[in-house]
Amino acid sequence: MKYSVILSMALLIFLPFLLSIRNLNSIDSANILEKGVSLIGIIFLTPVFYPEANDNILETVMSKKVSVALIYIIRILASITSQK
C-alpha cells in the first residue's frame, strides 16, 4: 500500500509536466488532471484483484456461497484501514 501511495503522488506531481498544460485554459488543464486521477484507481485497485490471477485461488473464491463482490469490498476496506 505504501508504494501505491508514493506512485500515485508521483503521478499527480509529474502529470502536468508530462502532458504540458502550459497553453491550456483552466478547464482543459482540469480535464487532464481528472484523467490522471482516474489512473490512480488502477494503481490502488490492482493489488485488490491480484490474487485471482492464480487460477486455483479463483476457483476457490468462486466455489463459496459468499458473493465475489463482497470479497472485493472486504479487501478494499481492509486495504484502506491497514496501517502498514
Secondary structure as the mmCIF struct_conf table of DSSP 4:
data_model
#
loop_
_struct_conf.conf_type_id
_struct_conf.id
_struct_conf.beg_label_comp_id
_struct_conf.beg_label_asym_id
_struct_conf.beg_label_seq_id
_struct_conf.end_label_comp_id
_struct_conf.end_label_asym_id
_struct_conf.end_label_seq_id
HELX_RH_AL_P HELX_RH_AL_P1 LYS A 2 LEU A 19
TURN_TY1_P TURN_TY1_P1 SER A 20 SER A 20
TURN_TY1_P TURN_TY1_P2 ARG A 22 ASN A 23
HELX_RH_AL_P HELX_RH_AL_P2 SER A 26 PHE A 49
HELX_RH_3T_P HELX_RH_3T_P1 TYR A 50 ALA A 53
BEND BEND1 ASN A 54 ASN A 54
HELX_RH_AL_P HELX_RH_AL_P3 ASP A 55 MET A 62
TURN_TY1_P TURN_TY1_P3 SER A 63 SER A 63
BEND BEND2 LYS A 64 VAL A 66
HELX_RH_AL_P HELX_RH_AL_P4 VAL A 68 THR A 81
#
